[in-house]
């Protein structure tokens, strides 16, 4: 199973709010929490083929240009499934995850995200996305990854 992973600038290791305006960049392989995802995927003969990193402000404020770059990456890597996040209760990150999932689904690629049920991404796009509920804080990462993987595997099949 080939997974393309979407993360924000913080989880991509670029920085916090001062880097929230960076446009999407694509890196081969796993980055940040994608390494946990990759380790879990190995038991299913899967891999994170690439990671898209985008600033929270950029994906929200420059949605069209961000999604243009993201769709190009989706078409290039042809993943079996897209995993966005988890975003926990980070609102702009949650919106970005929802946008990425919606675009992936639009071009025929199954997609899943994970976030707190009160995240703006869930509140505004609940009917458009597949999402695993998480805690509000990133300390819930270890709990979220197996849940994401279980559903992502089903979606990819």
C-alpha positions in Angstrom: 0.0 0.0 0.0 1.4 3.4 -1.1 0.5 6.3 1.2 0.9 10.0 0.5 0.9 11.9 3.8 -0.1 15.6 4.3 1.3 17.5 7.3 1.5 21.2 8.3 4.7 23.2 8.7 5.0 22.3 12.4 4.7 18.5 11.9 6.9 18.9 8.8 9.7 20.1 11.0 9.9 23.6 9.4 8.6 25.7 12.2 5.7 27.2 14.0 3.5 30.3 13.2 6.4 32.2 11.6 6.4 29.6 8.8 2.6 29.2 8.5 2.7 31.0 5.1 5.0 28.5 3.3 3.6 27.0 0.1 3.3 23.2 -0.3 6.5 21.3 -0.8 6.8 17.6 -1.5 9.5 15.4 0.0 10.0 11.7 -0.8 9.3 9.3 2.1 8.0 10.0 5.6 8.5 13.2 7.6 7.7 13.9 11.2 4.7 11.8 12.3 4.9 10.0 9.0 7.8 8.0 10.4 5.3 6.5 13.0 2.9 5.8 10.2 5.6 4.2 8.1 6.7 1.9 11.0 3.0 0.8 11.4 2.7 0.4 7.6 5.6 -2.0 7.4 3.5 -4.7 9.0 1.1 -4.4 6.0 3.8 -4.2 3.4 3.1 -0.5 3.0 5.2 2.7 2.8 4.8 6.4 2.9 5.9 7.3 -0.6 5.9 11.1 -0.1 5.0 13.8 2.3 3.4 17.1 1.4 4.2 19.9 3.9 2.2 23.1 3.7 1.8 26.1 6.0 -1.5 26.4 7.8 -2.1 30.0 6.6 -1.1 29.2 3.0 -3.6 26.3 2.6 -6.4 28.4 4.1 -5.6 31.7 2.4 -4.2 30.5 -0.9 -6.3 27.4 -1.2 -6.5 27.2 -5.0 -2.8 27.6 -5.6 -2.0 25.2 -2.7 -4.4 22.5 -4.1 -2.9 22.9 -7.6 0.5 21.9 -6.2 -1.0 19.1 -4.0 -3.0 17.6 -6.9 0.1 17.6 -9.1 1.8 15.5 -6.3 -1.1 13.2 -6.0 -1.0 12.5 -9.8 2.8 12.1 -9.7 2.9 9.6 -6.8 -0.4 7.8 -7.5 -0.9 6.7 -3.9 -3.3 4.0 -2.9 -4.6 6.3 -0.1 -3.9 9.8 1.2 -3.5 10.3 5.0 -3.9 13.9 6.2 -2.7 14.8 9.7 -3.7 14.0 12.4 -4.6 17.6 13.1 -6.0 17.1 16.6 -7.7 20.4 17.5 -5.6 22.7 15.3 -8.3 24.5 13.3 -6.4 25.8 10.2 -4.5 22.5 10.0 -7.8 20.6 10.2 -9.2 22.7 7.4 -6.1 21.9 5.3 -6.5 18.2 6.0 -10.1 18.4 4.9 -9.2 20.3 1.7 -6.6 17.7 0.8 -8.9 14.8 1.5 -11.7 16.4 -0.6 -9.3 17.0 -3.5 -7.9 13.5 -3.4 -11.4 12.0 -3.4 -12.4 14.2 -6.3 -9.7 12.7 -8.4 -10.4 9.1 -7.3 -7.9 8.6 -4.5 -9.3 7.4 -1.1 -8.4 9.7 1.7 -8.6 9.8 5.5 -7.8 12.3 8.1 -7.9 12.4 11.9 -8.8 15.2 14.2 -10.7 16.2 17.3 -14.5 16.2 16.8 -14.6 19.9 17.5 -11.9 20.8 15.0 -13.1 23.4 12.4 -12.2 20.8 9.6 -14.8 18.4 11.0 -17.4 21.1 11.8 -17.3 22.5 8.3 -16.7 19.3 6.2 -18.1 16.4 8.3 -20.1 15.1 5.3 -17.3 15.3 2.8 -14.4 13.5 4.6 -13.6 10.3 6.4 -12.1 11.2 9.7 -10.9 9.3 12.8 -11.6 11.1 16.1 -8.6 12.1 18.1 -7.8 13.8 21.4 -7.4 17.6 21.3 -3.6 17.4 21.8 -0.7 16.0 19.8 0.1 13.8 22.9 -2.6 11.5 21.4 -0.4 10.7 18.3 0.5 7.2 19.4 -3.2 6.4 19.9 -4.3 8.0 16.5 -1.8 6.3 14.2 -3.1 2.7 14.5 -6.7 3.9 14.1 -5.8 5.8 11.0 -3.9 2.9 9.5 -6.7 0.5 10.1 -9.2 2.6 8.2 -6.7 3.7 5.6 -6.0 0.0 4.8 -9.8 -0.6 4.3 -10.1 2.5 2.1 -7.2 1.5 -0.1 -8.7 -1.9 -0.7 
